[in-house]
Amino acid sequence: MLNTSYWREAKLRTPPFAVNFGNHAVNFFLHPHEPPATRGTRWARGLRAGVAIGALTLCWAGGFVTQSMAHGRDGLSVAAPFEVGESPSGNYLAAIVAGAERDTLAASTFFREALRDDPRNVELTERAFVAALANGNMPDAIALASRVAARDRDNALARLVLGVEAIKAHKFAKARSEFSPGVDRQRDITSALLTAWTYAGAHDTGRALAIVNKLKDDAFAVFRDYHAALIADLGANTAEAEKRFKAAYGAEKNTLRLADAYGRFLSEHGRGDEARRVYRTFDETAPRHPLVVAALAELEAAKPLKPFVRDVEAGASEVLYGLGAVGGRQGDELASLIYLRLALYLSPGNSLATITLADMYERMKQQETAIDLYDNVPQDSPLRVNADIQAALLLETMGRTKEATEHLQAVIVEHPQDQEALTALGNLQRSRKLFAESVSTYTRVLDLARKPEKSDWLVYYYRGVANERRKNWPTAEADLKKALELFPDQPLVLNYLGYSWVDQGVNLDEAFKMLRRAVDLRARDGYVVDSLGWAYYRLGRYDEAVKELEKAIDLKPSDPVINDHLGDAYWRVNRKIEARFQWNHARDMNPDAEDLPKILDKIQNGLSDRSPVASEQAKKSGG
């Protein structure tokens, strides 16, 4: 099945961002200790009252003014209808609150409105610029970048934006003048590669490669060779392109973007068999990735694959996309948003950049924006179905279950044999405790496979879980064993099967081995550690149970089952006050309806003196 970590972004091993935005990139995600320098009495009132007031500013100062799509007196556009306050200080504080909540649309809107009332405020201009850029309001961002750069030619971020704008306009000399301060710094990968692409745009491939080759640091090797290959290929230097593609691909065979680029290069030059080998090698690591499936289908139909970088805009976009994808994994949200927005400005059809950006907004809990971005993936992209699936899953997390189901079912109607869409529907049904329906859906998925493959372990596992939850243990056990047959040592399956056996008091020795192996493989997974602790408990080894269950609580403190288990273990070692404390926690954490009465009874009456082991022995003997 599709591993989303592979299709959402390409892995490029680079160090943290070499371009230094410094203080020029005011991070509107953070609360400032002080507001921008104020000009005049209109800003003075209320600004120092504290950020806590910010939530009230949305309805402050005489109601709302609704802005429509238009240009203001300062030339800044309104990106979308949005309600803003009439108070400048209210708009500023609302922008700060929006930034703290990672709401880039609101932050951009409110900073822009605040700036209208104080257009000469330098720091406010910078904040409005960064907010507009992070939200993808490129006309506003470019206009504000010009203002910022006019005051401060050392502002690296403003010059980056102006350079990217020049690339889009094919004004390559102007773009180089914006990037030039960083070209000779060997660790400024952004300036160096973008400058190289400006020479590629001017048909000076030799000069472009010379700039790329200045990146001597070994940490840049893959990125350097990758872009050298793309530039050489665009410049019809096939021998150099092949040498650099081989170097980059050889270092990172499991990187989607490198495999795809190299496969397309081979196909373009009539080497379809070699291209197929590249894609099949990747498929062994991440089976059925939609880009790989689509490429292999084209190759099987004897259709040559087209390179995805066919002009300088796409090449420069690839630089920015790669840096944005890396930044998203390293937790540098603002820089990642900026790079990805600039990548999409240059190449709006870059599906991977769009999906990576949507994934970032998911992680920032901005679900509506993420859904909008998923909807922007081109209809003809191999990633479109997966974007629709992810949008449906987001609707589910937002509580819009009817829309989520309709969205997924529409995808399935259009693509009835898409295993990812069917699996996602099965997962939604299972999460809603519609276990019979989910079993039926997972069976449809498995029926589509010609024969079970290693990647099918996950669907067998899901179906096994659903069968276990609907009290059909023999079938569940068969599914879990099949999953383990396809993927031996899979920790999730070892954990679930081992836990189920322990909970039933059967196959305890084998279950115990499974659970210890699962913990070896997933030592930081609270659920897995809980299962091992519960195994000790069921075997009557209470001191060891307490030790493992306390570890599980540290890893997953808010799970009612783990709290309940630890309460039971505490009771058995005569720590009865702590036991009731844990059971009370479990009660307050929204446990399953079938578990709640048992927890309440334990809070009231404690546990019987009969141990779990004695109870199991009594069951087996008929006592």
C-alpha positions as CSV (number, residue, x, y, z in Angstrom):
1,M,0.0,0.0,0.0
2,L,1.0,3.6,-0.5
3,N,3.3,5.0,2.2
4,T,2.4,8.7,2.3
5,S,5.8,9.7,3.5
6,Y,7.1,8.8,0.0
7,W,4.5,10.5,-2.1
8,R,4.2,13.7,-0.2
9,E,7.8,14.7,-0.5
10,A,11.1,13.7,-2.0
11,K,13.9,13.0,0.5
12,L,16.9,15.2,-0.3
13,R,19.7,15.0,2.3
14,T,20.9,18.5,2.9
15,P,21.8,20.5,6.0
16,P,19.6,23.2,7.4
17,F,18.9,26.1,5.1
18,A,22.0,27.8,3.9
19,V,20.3,31.1,3.0
20,N,20.1,33.2,6.1
21,F,16.8,35.1,6.3
22,G,17.9,36.3,9.7
23,N,16.0,39.1,11.3
24,H,14.6,40.1,8.0
25,A,12.2,37.2,8.0
26,V,10.0,38.3,10.9
27,N,8.5,35.1,12.2
28,F,4.9,35.9,12.5
29,F,4.3,32.4,14.1
30,L,5.8,33.8,17.3
31,H,4.4,36.3,19.8
32,P,6.7,39.3,19.8
33,H,7.6,40.9,23.2
34,E,6.9,44.3,21.7
35,P,4.8,45.4,18.7
36,P,6.5,47.2,15.7
37,A,7.6,50.7,16.4
38,T,4.4,52.8,16.5
39,R,3.9,56.0,14.6
40,G,1.3,58.5,15.9
41,T,-1.4,58.2,18.5
42,R,-3.6,55.9,16.5
43,W,-1.3,53.0,17.3
44,A,-0.6,53.9,20.9
45,R,-3.8,52.8,22.6
46,G,-4.1,49.2,23.5
47,L,-0.9,47.8,21.9
48,R,0.8,47.1,25.2
49,A,-2.2,45.4,26.7
50,G,-0.8,42.0,25.9
51,V,-1.4,39.3,23.3
52,A,-4.2,37.8,25.4
53,I,-6.4,40.6,24.2
54,G,-5.8,39.6,20.6
55,A,-8.7,37.1,20.5
56,L,-11.1,39.9,21.4
57,T,-9.9,42.1,18.5
58,L,-11.8,40.1,16.0
59,C,-14.9,41.9,17.2
60,W,-13.3,45.1,18.5
61,A,-13.9,48.7,17.6
62,G,-17.3,48.9,16.0
63,G,-17.9,45.7,14.2
64,F,-16.5,44.3,11.0
65,V,-15.8,45.7,7.6
66,T,-16.0,43.1,4.8
67,Q,-13.4,43.5,2.1
68,S,-14.1,42.3,-1.4
69,M,-11.6,41.5,-4.2
70,A,-10.0,44.9,-5.0
71,H,-6.9,47.0,-4.8
72,G,-6.4,49.4,-2.0
73,R,-5.0,52.9,-2.1
74,D,-1.5,51.5,-1.6
75,G,-1.8,49.0,-4.5
76,L,-2.1,45.9,-2.3
77,S,-4.7,43.4,-3.3
78,V,-7.2,41.7,-1.1
79,A,-6.6,38.0,-1.7
80,A,-10.1,36.8,-0.7
81,P,-13.2,38.1,1.0
82,F,-12.3,38.5,4.7
83,E,-13.7,40.4,7.6
84,V,-11.3,42.8,9.2
85,G,-11.6,45.3,12.0
86,E,-11.8,49.1,11.7
87,S,-9.1,49.5,14.4
88,P,-5.5,49.5,13.3
89,S,-4.3,48.2,16.6
90,G,-7.0,45.6,16.5
91,N,-5.9,44.4,13.1
92,Y,-2.3,44.2,14.3
93,L,-3.2,42.2,17.3
94,A,-5.5,39.9,15.3
95,A,-2.6,39.3,12.9
96,I,-0.3,38.3,15.8
97,V,-2.9,35.9,17.1
98,A,-3.5,34.5,13.6
99,G,0.3,33.9,13.2
100,A,0.5,32.2,16.6
101,E,-2.3,29.9,15.4
102,R,-0.5,29.2,12.1
103,D,-3.4,30.8,10.2
104,T,-1.4,32.3,7.3
105,L,-4.5,33.6,5.5
106,A,-5.7,35.6,8.5
107,A,-2.2,36.7,9.4
108,S,-1.6,38.0,5.9
109,T,-5.0,39.7,5.7
110,F,-4.7,41.5,9.1
111,F,-1.1,42.6,8.6
112,R,-2.1,44.0,5.3
113,E,-5.0,45.9,6.8
114,A,-2.8,47.2,9.6
115,L,-0.2,48.4,7.1
116,R,-2.8,50.4,5.2
117,D,-3.1,52.7,8.2
118,D,0.6,53.0,8.8
119,P,2.3,52.4,5.4
120,R,5.7,53.9,6.4
121,N,6.2,51.6,9.4
122,V,9.3,49.6,8.4
123,E,8.9,46.6,10.7
124,L,5.2,46.3,10.0
125,T,6.0,46.3,6.3
126,E,8.4,43.4,6.8
127,R,5.8,41.5,8.8
128,A,3.2,42.1,6.1
129,F,5.7,41.0,3.5
130,V,6.6,37.7,5.2
131,A,2.9,37.0,6.0
132,A,1.8,37.6,2.4
133,L,4.7,35.4,1.1
134,A,3.9,32.5,3.5
135,N,0.3,32.6,2.4
136,G,1.1,32.6,-1.3
137,N,-0.2,36.1,-2.0
138,M,2.5,36.6,-4.6
139,P,1.4,40.0,-6.1
140,D,1.3,41.5,-2.5
141,A,4.6,39.7,-1.6
142,I,6.4,41.0,-4.6
143,A,5.1,44.6,-4.1
144,L,6.2,44.5,-0.5
145,A,9.5,42.9,-1.3
146,S,10.2,45.9,-3.6
147,R,9.4,48.3,-0.7
148,V,11.6,46.3,1.7
149,A,14.5,46.0,-0.6
150,A,14.3,49.8,-1.5
151,R,14.9,50.5,2.2
152,D,17.4,47.7,2.9
153,R,19.4,46.1,0.0
154,D,20.8,43.6,2.5
155,N,17.4,42.0,3.1
156,A,18.0,38.4,1.8
157,L,14.4,37.3,1.7
158,A,13.2,40.4,-0.2
159,R,16.0,39.9,-2.8
160,L,15.2,36.2,-3.1
161,V,11.6,37.0,-3.9
162,L,12.6,39.7,-6.5
163,G,15.1,37.3,-8.0
164,V,12.5,34.6,-8.4
165,E,10.1,37.1,-10.0
166,A,12.9,38.0,-12.5
167,I,13.4,34.3,-13.3
168,K,9.7,34.0,-14.1
169,A,9.9,37.0,-16.4
170,H,13.1,35.6,-18.0
171,K,15.1,38.6,-16.8
172,F,18.0,36.4,-16.0
173,A,20.7,39.2,-15.5
174,K,18.3,41.0,-13.1
175,A,17.8,37.8,-11.2
176,R,21.5,37.2,-10.9
177,S,21.9,40.7,-9.5
178,E,19.5,39.8,-6.7
179,F,21.2,36.5,-5.9
180,S,24.8,37.6,-6.4
181,P,25.7,38.4,-2.7
182,G,25.4,34.7,-1.8
183,V,27.0,33.0,-4.9
184,D,30.5,32.9,-3.6
185,R,29.5,31.6,-0.2
186,Q,30.0,27.9,-0.5
187,R,27.2,27.1,1.9
188,D,24.5,29.3,0.3
189,I,22.9,26.5,-1.7
190,T,19.8,28.6,-2.6
191,S,21.7,31.5,-4.2
192,A,24.2,29.3,-6.0
193,L,21.6,26.9,-7.5
194,L,19.2,29.7,-8.5
195,T,22.0,31.6,-10.1
196,A,23.1,28.5,-12.0
197,W,19.6,28.2,-13.3
198,T,19.7,31.8,-14.6
199,Y,22.7,30.9,-16.7
200,A,20.9,27.8,-17.9
201,G,18.0,30.0,-18.9
202,A,20.5,32.2,-20.9
203,H,21.8,29.0,-22.6
204,D,25.2,29.2,-20.9
205,T,25.3,25.6,-19.6
206,G,29.0,25.7,-19.0
207,R,28.8,28.7,-16.7
208,A,25.7,27.2,-15.0
209,L,27.6,24.0,-14.2
210,A,30.6,25.9,-13.0
211,I,28.4,27.7,-10.4
212,V,26.9,24.4,-9.2
213,N,30.3,22.9,-8.8
214,K,31.2,25.6,-6.3
215,L,29.1,23.7,-3.8
216,K,32.0,21.7,-2.5
217,D,30.6,20.6,0.8
218,D,29.9,16.8,0.9
219,A,26.6,17.5,2.5
220,F,25.4,19.1,-0.7
221,A,26.7,16.3,-3.0
222,V,23.3,14.8,-3.9
223,F,21.6,18.1,-4.4
224,R,24.6,19.4,-6.4
225,D,24.7,16.4,-8.7
226,Y,21.0,16.3,-9.2
227,H,20.7,19.9,-10.3
228,A,23.9,19.6,-12.4
229,A,22.2,16.7,-14.2
230,L,19.0,18.6,-14.8
231,I,20.9,21.6,-16.1
232,A,23.1,19.5,-18.4
233,D,20.1,17.6,-19.7
234,L,18.3,20.9,-20.5
235,G,21.4,22.1,-22.2
236,A,21.7,19.0,-24.3
237,N,25.0,17.9,-22.7
238,T,23.9,14.2,-22.4
239,A,27.2,12.8,-21.3
240,E,27.5,15.2,-18.3
241,A,23.8,14.7,-17.5
242,E,24.2,10.9,-17.3
243,K,27.3,11.1,-15.2
244,R,25.6,13.4,-12.7
245,F,22.3,11.5,-12.6
246,K,24.2,8.3,-11.9
247,A,26.1,10.0,-9.1
248,A,23.0,11.4,-7.5
249,Y,20.9,8.3,-8.0
250,G,23.7,6.0,-6.8
251,A,23.8,7.9,-3.5
252,E,20.0,7.9,-2.9
253,K,18.2,5.1,-4.8
254,N,15.2,5.2,-2.5
255,T,14.5,8.9,-3.1
256,L,11.4,9.3,-5.3
257,R,12.4,12.5,-7.1
258,L,15.9,11.2,-8.0
259,A,14.5,7.9,-9.2
260,D,11.8,9.6,-11.3
261,A,14.2,12.1,-12.8
262,Y,16.7,9.4,-13.7
263,G,14.1,7.1,-15.1
264,R,12.7,9.8,-17.3
265,F,16.2,10.7,-18.5
266,L,16.8,7.1,-19.5
267,S,13.4,6.8,-21.2
268,E,13.9,10.1,-23.1
269,H,17.2,8.7,-24.5
270,G,15.7,5.4,-25.7
271,R,16.7,3.2,-22.7
272,G,13.3,2.0,-21.6
273,D,14.6,-1.3,-20.1
274,E,17.0,0.6,-17.8
275,A,14.3,3.1,-16.9
276,R,12.0,0.2,-15.9
277,R,14.7,-1.2,-13.6
278,V,15.0,2.1,-11.9
279,Y,11.3,2.3,-11.2
280,R,11.0,-1.3,-10.2
281,T,13.8,-0.9,-7.7
282,F,12.0,2.0,-6.1
283,D,8.7,0.0,-6.1
284,E,10.4,-2.7,-4.0
285,T,10.9,0.0,-1.3
286,A,7.6,1.9,-1.6
287,P,5.2,-0.4,-3.5
288,R,2.6,1.1,-5.8
289,H,3.6,4.7,-5.6
290,P,1.3,6.5,-8.0
291,L,4.1,8.3,-9.9
292,V,6.0,5.0,-10.3
293,V,2.8,3.1,-11.3
294,A,2.0,5.8,-13.9
295,A,5.6,5.8,-15.3
296,L,5.7,2.0,-15.6
297,A,2.4,2.0,-17.4
298,E,3.7,4.5,-19.9
299,L,6.9,2.5,-20.4
300,E,4.9,-0.7,-20.9
301,A,2.9,1.1,-23.6
302,A,6.2,2.0,-25.3
303,K,5.6,5.7,-24.6
304,P,8.8,7.7,-23.8
305,L,8.6,9.6,-20.5
306,K,9.0,13.4,-20.6
307,P,11.4,15.1,-18.2
308,F,9.6,17.1,-15.6
309,V,12.2,19.9,-15.9
310,R,11.9,21.3,-19.4
311,D,12.6,25.0,-18.8
312,V,14.4,27.3,-16.4
313,E,11.2,28.1,-14.3
314,A,10.7,24.4,-13.6
315,G,14.4,24.0,-12.7
316,A,14.4,26.9,-10.3
317,S,11.1,25.6,-8.9
318,E,12.8,22.2,-8.3
319,V,15.5,24.0,-6.2
320,L,12.9,25.7,-4.0
321,Y,10.7,22.6,-3.7
322,G,13.6,20.4,-2.6
323,L,14.6,22.9,0.1
324,G,11.0,23.4,1.2
325,A,10.5,19.6,1.5
326,V,13.6,19.3,3.7
327,G,12.6,22.2,5.8
328,G,9.2,20.7,6.5
329,R,10.8,17.6,7.9
330,Q,13.3,19.6,10.0
331,G,10.5,21.6,11.6
332,D,11.4,24.9,10.0
333,E,7.8,25.8,9.2
334,L,8.2,29.4,8.0
335,A,11.2,28.8,5.8
336,S,9.5,25.7,4.3
337,L,6.3,27.6,3.6
338,I,8.3,30.3,1.8
339,Y,10.3,28.0,-0.4
340,L,7.2,25.9,-1.3
341,R,5.2,29.0,-2.2
342,L,8.0,30.3,-4.4
343,A,8.3,26.9,-6.0
344,L,4.6,27.0,-6.9
345,Y,4.8,30.5,-8.1
346,L,7.4,29.4,-10.7
347,S,5.7,26.1,-11.5
348,P,2.0,26.0,-10.4
349,G,1.6,22.5,-11.8
350,N,4.2,20.9,-9.5
351,S,2.0,18.3,-7.8
352,L,4.6,17.2,-5.3
353,A,5.2,20.7,-4.1
354,T,1.4,21.2,-3.7
355,I,1.0,18.0,-1.7
356,T,4.0,18.8,0.5
357,L,2.6,22.2,1.2
358,A,-0.8,20.8,2.0
359,D,0.8,18.3,4.3
360,M,2.5,21.2,6.1
361,Y,-0.8,22.9,6.7
362,E,-2.3,19.6,8.0
363,R,0.5,19.5,10.6
364,M,-0.2,23.1,11.5
365,K,-3.9,22.1,12.0
366,Q,-5.0,24.4,9.2
367,Q,-7.3,21.8,7.6
368,E,-9.4,24.0,5.4
369,T,-6.3,25.4,3.7
370,A,-4.9,21.9,3.3
371,I,-8.1,20.7,1.6
372,D,-8.0,23.7,-0.7
373,L,-4.4,22.8,-1.7
374,Y,-5.2,19.2,-2.3
375,D,-8.0,20.4,-4.6
376,N,-5.4,22.3,-6.5
377,V,-3.5,19.2,-7.6
378,P,-4.0,19.0,-11.4
379,Q,-6.7,16.6,-12.5
380,D,-4.3,14.8,-14.8
381,S,-1.7,14.2,-12.2
382,P,-1.1,10.6,-11.0
383,L,-1.2,12.1,-7.5
384,R,-4.7,13.5,-7.9
385,V,-6.5,10.4,-6.5
386,N,-4.2,10.4,-3.4
387,A,-4.9,14.1,-2.9
388,D,-8.6,13.5,-3.0
389,I,-8.2,10.6,-0.5
390,Q,-6.2,12.9,1.9
391,A,-8.8,15.6,1.6
392,A,-11.5,13.1,2.6
393,L,-9.5,12.0,5.6
394,L,-9.1,15.6,6.7
395,L,-12.9,16.1,6.4
396,E,-13.3,13.1,8.7
397,T,-10.9,14.6,11.3
398,M,-12.9,17.8,11.2
399,G,-16.1,15.8,12.1
400,R,-17.6,16.2,8.6
401,T,-18.2,12.5,8.3
402,K,-20.9,12.7,5.6
403,E,-18.8,14.8,3.3
404,A,-15.8,12.5,3.9
405,T,-17.7,9.4,2.9
406,E,-19.2,11.1,-0.1
407,H,-15.8,12.4,-1.2
408,L,-14.2,9.0,-0.9
409,Q,-17.1,7.2,-2.6
410,A,-17.0,9.6,-5.5
411,V,-13.3,8.7,-5.9
412,I,-14.1,5.0,-5.8
413,V,-16.9,5.4,-8.4
414,E,-14.4,7.1,-10.8
415,H,-11.6,4.7,-9.9
416,P,-13.3,1.4,-8.8
417,Q,-10.0,-0.5,-8.7
418,D,-8.0,2.0,-6.8
419,Q,-6.8,0.1,-3.7
420,E,-5.7,3.2,-1.8
421,A,-9.2,4.7,-2.0
422,L,-10.9,1.5,-1.0
423,T,-8.4,1.1,1.9
424,A,-9.1,4.6,3.1
425,L,-12.8,4.0,3.0
426,G,-12.3,0.8,5.0
427,N,-10.3,2.8,7.6
428,L,-13.0,5.4,7.9
429,Q,-15.6,2.6,8.5
430,R,-13.4,0.9,11.0
431,S,-12.8,4.2,12.9
432,R,-16.5,4.6,13.1
433,K,-16.9,1.1,14.5
434,L,-18.7,-0.1,11.4
435,F,-16.7,-3.3,11.5
436,A,-18.8,-5.5,9.2
437,E,-18.7,-2.8,6.5
438,S,-15.0,-2.3,6.9
439,V,-14.3,-6.0,6.6
440,S,-16.3,-6.1,3.4
441,T,-14.3,-3.1,2.0
442,Y,-10.9,-4.6,2.9
443,T,-12.0,-7.8,1.2
444,R,-12.7,-5.8,-2.0
445,V,-9.1,-4.5,-1.8
446,L,-7.6,-8.0,-1.3
447,D,-9.7,-9.4,-4.1
448,L,-8.1,-6.9,-6.5
449,A,-4.7,-8.3,-5.9
450,R,-3.5,-11.1,-8.3
451,K,-1.7,-12.8,-5.4
452,P,-0.7,-11.6,-1.9
453,E,2.4,-9.4,-1.9
454,K,4.4,-8.2,1.1
455,S,2.7,-4.8,0.9
456,D,-0.7,-6.4,1.4
457,W,0.2,-7.2,5.0
458,L,-1.3,-3.9,6.0
459,V,-4.8,-4.7,4.6
460,Y,-4.7,-8.2,6.2
461,Y,-3.8,-6.4,9.5
462,Y,-6.6,-3.9,9.2
463,R,-9.1,-6.6,8.3
464,G,-7.8,-8.7,11.2
465,V,-8.4,-5.8,13.6
466,A,-11.9,-5.2,12.3
467,N,-12.7,-8.9,12.6
468,E,-11.4,-9.0,16.2
469,R,-13.5,-6.0,17.1
470,R,-16.6,-7.6,15.7
471,K,-15.9,-10.7,17.9
472,N,-15.0,-12.9,15.0
473,W,-11.7,-14.1,16.4
474,P,-10.9,-17.2,14.3
475,T,-11.1,-15.1,11.1
476,A,-9.2,-12.2,12.8
477,E,-6.4,-14.6,13.9
478,A,-6.1,-16.0,10.4
479,D,-5.8,-12.5,8.9
480,L,-3.2,-11.5,11.5
481,K,-1.2,-14.6,10.9
482,K,-1.3,-14.0,7.1
483,A,-0.1,-10.4,7.7
484,L,2.8,-11.8,9.7
485,E,3.6,-14.4,7.0
486,L,3.8,-11.6,4.4
487,F,5.9,-9.4,6.7
488,P,7.7,-11.4,9.4
489,D,8.7,-9.3,12.4
490,Q,6.2,-6.6,11.6
491,P,5.9,-4.9,15.1
492,L,2.3,-3.8,14.7
493,V,1.2,-7.3,13.9
494,L,3.4,-8.9,16.5
495,N,1.9,-6.5,19.0
496,Y,-1.8,-7.0,18.1
497,L,-1.7,-10.8,17.8
498,G,0.5,-11.2,20.9
499,Y,-1.8,-8.8,22.9
500,S,-4.9,-10.7,21.7
501,W,-3.5,-14.0,22.8
502,V,-2.5,-12.6,26.2
503,D,-5.9,-11.0,26.7
504,Q,-7.5,-14.4,26.0
505,G,-5.0,-16.3,28.1
506,V,-3.9,-18.5,25.3
507,N,-0.5,-19.2,23.6
508,L,1.1,-17.2,26.4
509,D,4.7,-18.2,25.8
510,E,4.5,-17.5,22.1
511,A,2.6,-14.3,22.7
512,F,5.2,-13.2,25.2
513,K,8.0,-13.7,22.7
514,M,6.1,-11.7,20.1
515,L,5.5,-8.8,22.4
516,R,9.2,-8.7,23.5
517,R,10.2,-8.6,19.9
518,A,7.7,-5.9,19.1
519,V,9.1,-3.8,22.0
520,D,12.6,-4.4,20.6
521,L,11.5,-3.0,17.3
522,R,9.2,-0.2,18.6
523,A,10.7,0.8,22.0
524,R,9.1,4.3,21.9
525,D,5.6,3.1,21.0
526,G,3.4,3.4,24.1
527,Y,0.8,0.9,22.8
528,V,3.5,-1.7,22.2
529,V,5.1,-1.3,25.6
530,D,1.6,-1.5,27.2
531,S,1.0,-4.8,25.5
532,L,4.2,-6.2,27.0
533,G,3.3,-4.9,30.4
534,W,-0.1,-6.4,30.2
535,A,1.4,-9.8,29.3
536,Y,3.5,-9.6,32.5
537,Y,0.3,-8.8,34.3
538,R,-1.7,-11.7,32.9
539,L,1.2,-14.0,33.8
540,G,1.0,-12.7,37.4
541,R,4.4,-11.0,37.2
542,Y,3.1,-7.8,38.7
543,D,6.3,-6.0,39.6
544,E,7.5,-6.4,36.0
545,A,4.1,-5.3,34.8
546,V,4.2,-2.1,36.8
547,K,7.7,-1.3,35.4
548,E,6.6,-1.7,31.7
549,L,3.2,-0.1,32.2
550,E,4.8,3.0,33.8
551,K,7.0,3.2,30.7
552,A,3.9,3.0,28.5
553,I,2.2,5.8,30.5
554,D,5.3,8.0,30.0
555,L,5.1,7.4,26.3
556,K,1.3,7.7,25.9
557,P,-0.1,9.4,29.0
558,S,-3.6,10.2,27.7
559,D,-4.7,6.7,26.6
560,P,-7.6,5.3,28.8
561,V,-6.6,1.6,28.3
562,I,-3.0,2.1,29.4
563,N,-4.2,4.1,32.5
564,D,-6.6,1.3,33.3
565,H,-4.0,-1.4,32.9
566,L,-1.6,0.5,35.2
567,G,-4.3,0.9,37.8
568,D,-4.8,-2.9,37.7
569,A,-1.1,-3.5,38.1
570,Y,-0.8,-1.0,41.0
571,W,-3.7,-2.7,42.8
572,R,-1.9,-6.1,42.6
573,V,1.2,-4.7,44.2
574,N,-0.8,-3.1,47.0
575,R,-0.5,0.5,45.7
576,K,-4.3,1.0,45.9
577,I,-4.4,4.7,46.2
578,E,-2.4,5.0,43.0
579,A,-4.5,2.4,41.4
580,R,-7.7,4.4,41.9
581,F,-5.9,7.5,40.7
582,Q,-5.1,5.7,37.4
583,W,-8.7,4.4,37.1
584,N,-10.0,7.8,37.6
585,H,-7.7,9.1,34.9
586,A,-9.0,6.3,32.6
587,R,-12.6,7.2,33.4
588,D,-12.0,10.9,32.4
589,M,-10.3,10.0,29.1
590,N,-13.4,8.9,27.2
591,P,-12.9,5.2,27.3
592,D,-14.9,2.8,25.1
593,A,-18.5,2.5,26.2
594,E,-18.0,-1.3,27.0
595,D,-15.0,-0.5,29.2
596,L,-16.5,2.4,31.3
597,P,-18.7,0.3,33.6
598,K,-15.8,-2.0,34.5
599,I,-13.6,1.0,35.3
600,L,-16.4,2.6,37.5
601,D,-16.8,-0.7,39.3
602,K,-13.0,-0.9,40.0
603,I,-13.0,2.7,41.3
604,Q,-15.9,1.8,43.7
605,N,-14.9,-1.7,44.7
606,G,-11.3,-2.4,43.6
607,L,-10.3,-5.7,42.1
608,S,-11.1,-9.2,43.5
609,D,-8.4,-11.1,45.3
610,R,-8.4,-13.7,42.5
611,S,-5.4,-13.1,40.2
612,P,-5.8,-13.2,36.4
613,V,-3.7,-16.4,36.2
614,A,-5.9,-18.1,38.7
615,S,-9.0,-16.9,36.8
616,E,-7.6,-18.4,33.6
617,Q,-6.8,-21.7,35.2
618,A,-10.3,-21.8,36.7
619,K,-11.8,-21.2,33.2
620,K,-9.7,-24.0,31.7
621,S,-10.7,-26.5,34.5
622,G,-14.4,-25.5,34.4
623,G,-14.2,-23.8,37.8
